[in-house]
Amino acid sequence: MDAAGAAARIRTAVARPQLPAEVDWQVVLLAAALVGMGVFFSLRSPHFLTGENLGNVIRHAAILYIIAAGQTITILSAGIDLSQGMVASLVSVVAVDAIIHFGFAAGTSIGLLAGAAAGLFTGLMVAYVRIQPFLATVGMLYIAGGLALVYTSGRTLFFMDVTGKSVQAPVFFWLGQGHIGPVPVPLLVALGVAGLLYLLMSRTPFGRYVYAIGGNEEAAAMSGVPVQRVKMVIYMVSGLCVAVAAYLLSSRSASGHPHLGGFPLLMDGIASVAIGGTNFMGGEGGIYRTAMGVLIIAFLGNGLNILGVSTFVQQMIIGGIIIAAFWLSVARRRVA
């Protein structure tokens, strides 16, 4: 199909969005895989299904989901954000330092602004300077990582003032470590983020524009989609998701760490998106699918840890999953 024909289809889709009416069998298969994995690990270790272990896994999965949801939106647009891990480190040290010196509200705002600013810079490079997302986000990866190290001189920031006196931040600690009844607070935060992103992606023109750009950027532009502005916002949304996740991770560790994010956090997020079935060529997938990918990554990592599988082997497994998922997404696109 030529660009003009694709543009006509995009204009129709943007004007009259349709929700999927059929059963999403990919989600069903992922749920079955998750259940099977749970049965396997519970048979191998009685500790796997304990309340304490499940609570830890859910808390970790909630934070990972926030990161992966932001990544999903960039990949839906046929982009990618490789700076997420280091931006998380930068937000961690900036937010914790601001909370220590200016209080909870100001520190929270500054941390969110730091994430949004990093995303805005990346978005400007991708949308207006027209640097490829891979190169732009790798550049931001190094910038954010360097800033985090310079800001702290490579040291971890603990909640102490210049005199060494402990600084109390009960609300901050509660957000990452607390519960409401049996429910971990990070899970509630993740559900809130998921709800907002669902509304953004399914009930606003922005969401339809993201899918249109990922499906065929040239046709989207011809149909009137403001491609550059949408791309800029996409990376800002990713930056904000990273900021929220970094905030919760810092709360869990009660510190600001210049190495908080890094490679493992980034790869777990990308693997979650890949397992969830979002097409790395853009235009196909969704944040609800990513939730299933996150659960599989979280429970797989936890189960392998319980069984004593080394971190190095786990990284190999995650790498293999990413390659296989990327190959499948390319194959699906060629068939389509």
ZIBELWO-V474093 format. One record per backbone hydrogen bond with DSSP energy under -1.0 kcal/mol. NH is the residue of the N-H (numbers start at 1). CO is the residue of the C=O. If there is no record, write none. Layout:
# ZIBELWO-V474093
nh:NH co:CO
nh:NH co:CO
This chain:
# ZIBELWO-V474093
nh:6 co:2
nh:7 co:3
nh:8 co:4
nh:9 co:5
nh:10 co:6
nh:11 co:7
nh:12 co:8
nh:13 co:9
nh:14 co:10
nh:15 co:11
nh:16 co:12
nh:25 co:23
nh:28 co:24
nh:29 co:25
nh:30 co:26
nh:31 co:27
nh:32 co:28
nh:33 co:29
nh:34 co:30
nh:35 co:31
nh:36 co:32
nh:37 co:33
nh:38 co:34
nh:39 co:35
nh:40 co:36
nh:41 co:37
nh:42 co:38
nh:43 co:39
nh:44 co:40
nh:45 co:41
nh:48 co:45
nh:50 co:47
nh:54 co:50
nh:55 co:51
nh:56 co:52
nh:57 co:53
nh:58 co:54
nh:59 co:55
nh:60 co:56
nh:61 co:57
nh:62 co:58
nh:63 co:59
nh:64 co:60
nh:65 co:61
nh:66 co:62
nh:67 co:63
nh:68 co:64
nh:69 co:65
nh:70 co:66
nh:71 co:67
nh:72 co:68
nh:73 co:69
nh:74 co:70
nh:75 co:71
nh:76 co:72
nh:77 co:73
nh:78 co:75
nh:79 co:74
nh:87 co:83
nh:88 co:84
nh:89 co:85
nh:90 co:86
nh:91 co:87
nh:92 co:88
nh:93 co:89
nh:94 co:90
nh:95 co:91
nh:96 co:92
nh:97 co:93
nh:98 co:94
nh:99 co:95
nh:100 co:96
nh:101 co:97
nh:102 co:98
nh:103 co:99
nh:107 co:103
nh:108 co:104
nh:109 co:105
nh:110 co:106
nh:111 co:107
nh:112 co:108
nh:113 co:109
nh:114 co:110
nh:115 co:111
nh:116 co:112
nh:117 co:113
nh:118 co:114
nh:119 co:115
nh:120 co:116
nh:121 co:117
nh:122 co:118
nh:123 co:119
nh:124 co:120
nh:125 co:121
nh:126 co:122
nh:127 co:123
nh:128 co:124
nh:129 co:124
nh:131 co:125
nh:136 co:132
nh:137 co:133
nh:138 co:134
nh:139 co:135
nh:140 co:136
nh:141 co:137
nh:142 co:138
nh:143 co:139
nh:144 co:140
nh:145 co:141
nh:146 co:142
nh:147 co:143
nh:148 co:144
nh:149 co:145
nh:150 co:146
nh:151 co:147
nh:152 co:148
nh:153 co:149
nh:154 co:149
nh:155 co:152
nh:157 co:256
nh:160 co:158
nh:161 co:165
nh:164 co:161
nh:167 co:159
nh:173 co:169
nh:174 co:170
nh:175 co:171
nh:177 co:173
nh:178 co:174
nh:180 co:183
nh:183 co:180
nh:185 co:178
nh:188 co:184
nh:189 co:185
nh:190 co:186
nh:191 co:187
nh:192 co:188
nh:193 co:189
nh:194 co:190
nh:195 co:191
nh:196 co:192
nh:197 co:193
nh:198 co:194
nh:199 co:195
nh:200 co:196
nh:201 co:197
nh:202 co:198
nh:203 co:199
nh:207 co:200
nh:208 co:204
nh:209 co:205
nh:210 co:206
nh:211 co:207
nh:212 co:208
nh:213 co:209
nh:214 co:210
nh:215 co:211
nh:216 co:212
nh:220 co:216
nh:221 co:217
nh:222 co:218
nh:223 co:219
nh:224 co:221
nh:225 co:220
nh:227 co:225
nh:230 co:226
nh:231 co:227
nh:232 co:228
nh:233 co:229
nh:234 co:230
nh:235 co:231
nh:236 co:232
nh:237 co:233
nh:238 co:234
nh:239 co:235
nh:240 co:236
nh:241 co:237
nh:242 co:238
nh:243 co:239
nh:244 co:240
nh:245 co:241
nh:246 co:242
nh:247 co:243
nh:248 co:244
nh:249 co:245
nh:250 co:246
nh:251 co:247
nh:252 co:248
nh:253 co:249
nh:254 co:250
nh:255 co:250
nh:256 co:157
nh:260 co:257
nh:266 co:262
nh:267 co:263
nh:268 co:264
nh:269 co:265
nh:270 co:266
nh:271 co:267
nh:272 co:268
nh:273 co:269
nh:274 co:270
nh:275 co:271
nh:276 co:272
nh:277 co:274
nh:278 co:273
nh:279 co:284
nh:282 co:279
nh:283 co:76
nh:290 co:286
nh:291 co:287
nh:293 co:289
nh:294 co:290
nh:295 co:291
nh:296 co:292
nh:297 co:293
nh:298 co:294
nh:299 co:295
nh:300 co:296
nh:301 co:297
nh:302 co:298
nh:303 co:299
nh:304 co:300
nh:305 co:301
nh:306 co:302
nh:307 co:303
nh:308 co:305
nh:309 co:304
nh:314 co:310
nh:315 co:311
nh:316 co:312
nh:317 co:313
nh:318 co:314
nh:319 co:315
nh:320 co:316
nh:321 co:317
nh:322 co:318
nh:323 co:319
nh:324 co:320
nh:325 co:321
nh:326 co:322
nh:327 co:323
nh:328 co:324
nh:329 co:325
nh:330 co:326
nh:331 co:327
nh:332 co:328
nh:333 co:329
nh:334 co:330
nh:335 co:331
nh:336 co:332
